[in-house]
Amino acid sequence: QVRLVESGGGSVQAGGSLRLSCAASGRDFSSYAMGWFRQVPGKERDFVAGITWTGSSTYYADSVKGRFTISRDNAKNMVYLQMNSLKPEDTAVYYCAARANIYTPPRDQNEYPYWGQGTQVTVSS
């Protein structure tokens, strides 16, 4: 089992940058595929980015490709989401999620049993 805590959200103007962090506690973090999702009120959580347990492969939603970068540091039990060139439509609550014993991080939120509490990102125009 793993516990996840996100941080780094905030308010920024369009074109700015933020770096989200996700701290994981628990055993065998390096065996978890990790994902970042985001949610706006009234909608489901959408896949943003995912990373394999080794960090060797990353995956992105088309809407963030080229602007966001997911990374992980297994020695520190951390996952990061570097967000550049932010747009107002990136405004959402961002969540990190974990799933054990799978190499490719799923894009379906229902495939993840472990979630953080979320961190708000607000991008103003």
N, C-alpha and C positions, 0 to 999 in steps of 0.2 A: 504494500500500500504506500502511497505517496501523498504528501500534503503540498499544495502549491499556493504561493503568495506572490501576486503581481505588484509592481510598483513602477513609477516613472511617468504616469499619466499627467495630464495638465492641459492648459490652454495655450494655444499658439496661433499665430497668424498664418494664413495661406502662404505656402512656400517655405515654411519653417520646418524644423526637425524635432523629433523626440526619440528617446530610446527607452523602450519598455524592458523591464527585467522580470523574470519569473524565478523565484527561489523555491527549490524543491527539497523537501525533507523526507527521509525514508530510505529504505534499502534499495540497492541495485538501480540507481537512477540511470546508469548507463545502458540499461536494458529497455528503457522506455522510449518509444517514439513520441515526439512532442509536437503540439500544434498551437497556433494562435488563431483565435476566432474573434469576431466582433459582432455586436448586436445593437441595433437601434430600437427604440420603443415600438412595439407592435409587430416586430418582425422576428424571424428565427435568427439564430446565430449563424453567421456566414464564415466559411473557411477563409483565412487570410494567408497563412503560411504554415509549412510543416517541415520537420527535419528528422532524419533517421537517427537511430540511437548512436551511431558513430559520428554523426555530423557530416558524413561524406556526401550526402545528397539532400537537396532542399527543393521545396515545391511552393508555388505561389499562385494566388488567385490572379487572374488576368488584370484585374483592376489595380493591383499594387505592384505588378512585375516591373522591375527596373527602378522602383522607388523604395521598396522595403527590402530589408535583409534580415533573415533569421539566422541565428548562430547559437551555439551551446558550448559550455565549458563543463565537461563531466567531472573534472577534478573539484570544481566549486559547486556542483549541483545547480547550475544556472542555465537559463535559456534567455536569449535576448531578441528583441525586435527593433532594429534600427529603422526609423521611418523618416524619410526625406521627401522634400517637395510635397509636403502635405497639402491636401485639398479640403474644402469644407465638407465634401461628401465622405471624408474619412472619419468624421465625427461619429463616435460610438463608444460603448463600453467594450474594452478589449479584455479577453480572457485567454489564459493559457490552459492547456489540457494535456493529459498524459495517458498513454496506453502502453501496457507492458507486452513484451514478447511478440512484437510485430515490427517488421523492418520499415515498411513504407508507412508514413503517417497518413491515416485516413482523412478524407475531406468531409466526411459525414460526421456531424457533431455527435450523433447517437452511438458512434463507435468508441467514444472516449468515456471511461468510467470516472476519471479524476479531473476536477476543475478547480481553478482558483476563484477568488471572490470577484475579480474584475477590477479594472482601473479605467476611469473616464478619460477620454481624449476628446478635446473640443478644438476645432479648427475654424477660425473666423476669417471672413473674406475681407 
